[in-house]
């Protein structure tokens, strides 16, 4: 089911209602603005990989993949009912978490016809009480009913392999690391304060996009040079 977030982003990128949900051949395009096809994807990028590859053969395409910065959790007792409680989730999303999704665009990004845009957003997440299926269930819990756009802070545009660095926090990437003869996943993990397995996925994407070039290996792992 389409969320309010998806609907609001379509309105945000369209300049008129007739640009929204346009049929083009076998596909339905979220927004067509001038000659650019805009696909807004709040779910996994894996779901649109084949579609994007096909569209890129003939059209300029913009993929809009929102990165959620803050989430306000709003609870309801029944679906569509009044909100009974609100609280701000302590978790703060980071743009570099998008690398988890960019794995699915290997062989798609970069492309001369492709722009990947990452709006940094705050959202309201609405949850409603789950219906009990059994009397044995002590806590019925809550299920996500809808996600609603609250605020757009800024957008990051990616068109080249070097643009991938924009997804990493500038204040945590010293020039010494960018200009180093070589780096490895341990260096990157320490720089952005994340587990090494996350740094490994970041490097995996950057390597396949030609933003990093392997230069050798030692006991700490493979070393890469920044392209």
ZIRA-V25047 format. One record per backbone hydrogen bond with DSSP energy under -1.0 kcal/mol. NH is the residue of the N-H (numbers start at 1). CO is the residue of the C=O. If there is no record, write none. Layout:
# ZIRA-V25047
nh=NH co=CO
nh=NH co=CO
This chain:
# ZIRA-V25047
nh=5 co=147
nh=7 co=3
nh=8 co=4
nh=9 co=5
nh=10 co=6
nh=11 co=7
nh=12 co=8
nh=13 co=9
nh=14 co=10
nh=19 co=16
nh=20 co=17
nh=21 co=30
nh=22 co=29
nh=24 co=27
nh=27 co=24
nh=29 co=22
nh=31 co=38
nh=32 co=19
nh=33 co=36
nh=36 co=33
nh=37 co=60
nh=38 co=31
nh=39 co=62
nh=41 co=64
nh=47 co=44
nh=48 co=45
nh=52 co=48
nh=53 co=49
nh=54 co=50
nh=55 co=51
nh=56 co=52
nh=58 co=55
nh=59 co=55
nh=61 co=113
nh=62 co=37
nh=63 co=115
nh=64 co=39
nh=65 co=117
nh=67 co=119
nh=69 co=121
nh=72 co=123
nh=73 co=87
nh=74 co=125
nh=75 co=85
nh=76 co=127
nh=81 co=78
nh=84 co=75
nh=85 co=75
nh=87 co=73
nh=89 co=71
nh=93 co=69
nh=97 co=94
nh=98 co=95
nh=99 co=96
nh=100 co=97
nh=101 co=98
nh=102 co=98
nh=104 co=101
nh=105 co=102
nh=106 co=103
nh=108 co=105
nh=109 co=105
nh=114 co=111
nh=115 co=61
nh=116 co=158
nh=117 co=63
nh=118 co=156
nh=120 co=154
nh=121 co=67
nh=122 co=151
nh=123 co=70
nh=124 co=148
nh=125 co=72
nh=126 co=146
nh=127 co=74
nh=128 co=143
nh=129 co=76
nh=130 co=141
nh=137 co=134
nh=143 co=128
nh=145 co=126
nh=146 co=126
nh=148 co=124
nh=150 co=122
nh=151 co=122
nh=153 co=120
nh=156 co=118
nh=158 co=116
nh=164 co=161
nh=165 co=162
nh=166 co=163
nh=167 co=164
nh=168 co=165
nh=172 co=169
nh=173 co=170
nh=177 co=174
nh=178 co=174
nh=179 co=175
nh=183 co=224
nh=188 co=184
nh=189 co=185
nh=190 co=186
nh=191 co=187
nh=192 co=188
nh=194 co=189
nh=199 co=195
nh=200 co=196
nh=201 co=197
nh=202 co=198
nh=203 co=199
nh=204 co=200
nh=205 co=201
nh=206 co=202
nh=207 co=203
nh=208 co=204
nh=209 co=205
nh=210 co=207
nh=211 co=206
nh=212 co=206
nh=213 co=225
nh=215 co=223
nh=216 co=223
nh=218 co=221
nh=221 co=218
nh=223 co=216
nh=224 co=183
nh=225 co=213
nh=227 co=211
